[in-house]
Amino acid sequence: MEVHINYWAVLLGAISTMIVGLVWYAKPVFGRTWAKLAGLDDKKMQAGATKALAITFVLSLVTSYVLAHVIFLAHTFFGNSFFMDAVTTSFWVWLGFVLTRLVTHNLFDQRPTKLTLLAVGNEFVTIMVIGIVLGLLPPSLAVLQP
């Protein structure tokens, strides 16, 4: 079986992660709380920002690309609307892989519960937005027909 990917959707999915992060971690939203709980100040954040943003974008491309694969496979199996399969698959990927691994690591790192909840919420919104983008921009419709 060949997996079909809309690479423009993957790129937009990766860009969407940056937008979600920009809004989520803006000071008026959760930024002040996050920085305090993470023990960061403006100087520390600015020092590594360029490198962190560049690496984050590359990793977001990987996340979006892999999620596109999983969504295509799920759609091939379930056969609902592509959008519905994208959204539900994104939820299960978040629940089964992102939430569980993030909470596990944060428990052992002894991070504050509120910091973990901020990260879990951010990852939920991020993965769901990628799924929505991918679901709205499926691979060629001709490929999706049985």
Residue pairs with C-beta under 8 A, 6 or more apart in sequence:
1 76
3 69
3 72
3 73
4 72
4 139
4 140
4 143
4 144
5 65
5 68
5 69
5 72
5 139
6 68
6 134
6 137
6 138
6 139
6 140
8 137
9 64
9 68
9 133
9 134
9 136
9 137
9 138
10 61
10 64
10 65
10 68
10 134
11 61
11 64
12 133
12 137
13 60
13 63
13 64
13 67
13 68
13 129
13 130
13 133
13 134
14 57
14 60
14 61
14 63
14 64
14 130
15 60
16 126
16 129
16 130
16 133
17 56
17 57
17 60
17 63
17 64
17 126
17 129
17 130
18 53
18 56
18 57
18 60
20 122
20 125
20 126
20 129
21 56
21 122
21 126
23 29
24 30
24 121
24 122
24 125
25 31
25 34
25 122
30 118
30 122
33 114
33 118
34 40
34 115
34 118
35 41
35 45
37 111
37 112
37 114
37 115
37 118
38 115
63 127
63 130
64 130
64 133
64 134
67 89
67 90
67 93
67 127
67 130
67 131
67 134
68 134
70 89
70 93
71 82
71 85
71 86
71 89
71 90
71 131
71 134
71 135
72 139
74 85
74 88
74 89
75 82
75 85
75 86
75 89
75 138
75 144
78 85
79 85
79 146
80 88
82 135
82 138
82 144
83 132
83 135
83 136
83 138
84 135
85 135
86 131
86 132
86 134
86 135
86 138
87 128
87 131
87 132
87 135
89 131
90 127
90 128
90 130
90 131
90 132
90 134
91 127
91 128
91 131
93 127
94 123
94 124
94 127
94 128
98 123
98 124
98 127
99 120
99 123
99 124
102 116
102 119
102 120
102 123
103 116
103 120
106 115
106 116
106 119
107 116
138 144
